[in-house]
Amino acid sequence: MSALFELSSVQAGYGPLTVLHGVSLHIEAGERVCLIGRNGVGKSTTLKTIMGLTDRRAGSLFWNGRDISRSSTVARSRMGIGYVPQTRDIFPSLTVEENLIAGLRNGPASAIARAYELFPRLQERRNNGGAELSGGEQQMLSVARTLLGKPQLLLLDEPLEGLAPIICEELMSAFETLSRDEGVAVLLVEQKVQEALHFAQRAVVLDHGAVVHEGTTSELLADPGIVDRHIAVAQAPAHSDA
Ligand SMILES: Nc1ncnc2c1ncn2[C@@H]1O[C@H](COP(=O)(O)OP(=O)(O)OP(=O)(O)O)[C@@H](O)[C@H]1O
């Protein structure tokens, strides 16, 4: 049986710059995978390539075995790939609820109730403007908006960046609930490697635009030397805006 999603020998970048030099990876339905590596090795570029937001030079992408390499970003999103970019994708001038309604398009209003269930803080702040929210609440709103599209695969680009530990825990626990209760597959890019390894079942390590290690997270947690060899992890910034 084919994987839910597969990248096969993909080379991609921006204009003349090639960032990914033949990346292959797969994600099974409901699986949690983390993509880790040093700064600038191409993790965000991998997510953008999955969404069709980079210049792909070679290789193919498959969704349930079907070649989607030439599908538009909108088509990929409609197929069931949800993308939460690093830049918290919300409307600052709209309230939380208006942001959710705008993200609903033609979907059922019950999806908003589900979003509030997953992120009770958003329900408490439903009448607050996007710009008034803390960094953590903005991230929750950005994730909640993506979930309104009912993705089968959720791409998360450094969701914990700049957030206080308590908010990180809240977010990770919501991602776990999603994965466990709704079978949503997750591809998580995260600089907080320990959090990523505890969340995911499998890890893919990227270096210089190529996969240099792939294995279960339990293997990596049991032998931290593997991670140390591949990643000199940039520590989380001292500040937080949660
Ligand atoms: N829009 C862009 N145009 C041109 N080059 C880009 C663009 N976005 C990223 N790059 C370059 O591509 C390379 C890989 O960047 P990418 O953001 O994918 O790395 P990353 O592994 O996600 O790093 P980080 O952990 O710091 O976010 C870097 O050299 C970066 O400067």
PDBQT file of the ligand as one rigid body, heavy atoms in Angstrom, charges set to zero:
ROOT
HETATM    1  N1  LIG A 301      12.542  32.822  -0.061  1.00  0.00    +0.000 N 
HETATM    2  C1  LIG A 301      13.842  32.512  -0.145  1.00  0.00    +0.000 A 
HETATM    3  N2  LIG A 301      14.600  32.995  -1.158  1.00  0.00    +0.000 NA
HETATM    4  C2  LIG A 301      15.917  32.670  -1.266  1.00  0.00    +0.000 A 
HETATM    5  N3  LIG A 301      16.562  31.871  -0.410  1.00  0.00    +0.000 NA
HETATM    6  C3  LIG A 301      15.882  31.366   0.626  1.00  0.00    +0.000 A 
HETATM    7  C4  LIG A 301      14.470  31.661   0.810  1.00  0.00    +0.000 A 
HETATM    8  N4  LIG A 301      14.060  31.004   1.924  1.00  0.00    +0.000 NA
HETATM    9  C5  LIG A 301      15.139  30.346   2.409  1.00  0.00    +0.000 A 
HETATM   10  N5  LIG A 301      16.223  30.556   1.637  1.00  0.00    +0.000 N 
HETATM   11  C6  LIG A 301      17.566  29.977   1.832  1.00  0.00    +0.000 C 
HETATM   12  O1  LIG A 301      17.451  28.568   1.759  1.00  0.00    +0.000 OA
HETATM   13  C7  LIG A 301      18.330  27.941   2.702  1.00  0.00    +0.000 C 
HETATM   14  C8  LIG A 301      17.534  26.992   3.573  1.00  0.00    +0.000 C 
HETATM   15  O2  LIG A 301      16.603  27.752   4.342  1.00  0.00    +0.000 OA
HETATM   16  P1  LIG A 301      15.459  27.074   5.215  1.00  0.00    +0.000 P 
HETATM   17  O3  LIG A 301      14.643  28.191   5.773  1.00  0.00    +0.000 OA
HETATM   18  O4  LIG A 301      14.789  26.020   4.445  1.00  0.00    +0.000 OA
HETATM   19  O5  LIG A 301      16.315  26.382   6.360  1.00  0.00    +0.000 OA
HETATM   20  P2  LIG A 301      15.856  25.786   7.751  1.00  0.00    +0.000 P 
HETATM   21  O6  LIG A 301      16.542  24.462   7.893  1.00  0.00    +0.000 OA
HETATM   22  O7  LIG A 301      14.384  25.798   7.872  1.00  0.00    +0.000 OA
HETATM   23  O8  LIG A 301      16.506  26.824   8.765  1.00  0.00    +0.000 OA
HETATM   24  P3  LIG A 301      15.934  27.475  10.128  1.00  0.00    +0.000 P 
HETATM   25  O9  LIG A 301      15.960  26.385  11.136  1.00  0.00    +0.000 OA
HETATM   26  O10 LIG A 301      16.946  28.541  10.422  1.00  0.00    +0.000 OA
HETATM   27  O11 LIG A 301      14.560  28.020   9.850  1.00  0.00    +0.000 OA
HETATM   28  C9  LIG A 301      19.019  29.062   3.467  1.00  0.00    +0.000 C 
HETATM   29  O12 LIG A 301      20.274  29.272   2.888  1.00  0.00    +0.000 OA
HETATM   30  C10 LIG A 301      18.104  30.268   3.230  1.00  0.00    +0.000 C 
HETATM   31  O13 LIG A 301      18.853  31.467   3.236  1.00  0.00    +0.000 OA
ENDROOT
TORSDOF 0
